[in-house]
């Protein structure tokens, strides 16, 4: 799981894909997940990190995290 190298992420969560011209705004958690992916963490590591930080049950987190990563892929932000 790798974020494309040309994807720009600003400090306030603005994401820009120069290949497509698409831009997105991430909330704090979305930005955090992207940063953890860029650091090379896999889904289980990201999940554990978020479970320790936020008050959420593991099933809910797994569902939302899976959906978010799928959205990143659908929006051409991830390497194939």
Secondary structure, 3 states (H helix, E strand, C coil): CCECCCEEECCCCEEEECCCCEEEECCHHHHHHHHHHHCCCCHHHHHHHHHHHCCCCHHHHHHHHHHHHHHHHHCCCECC
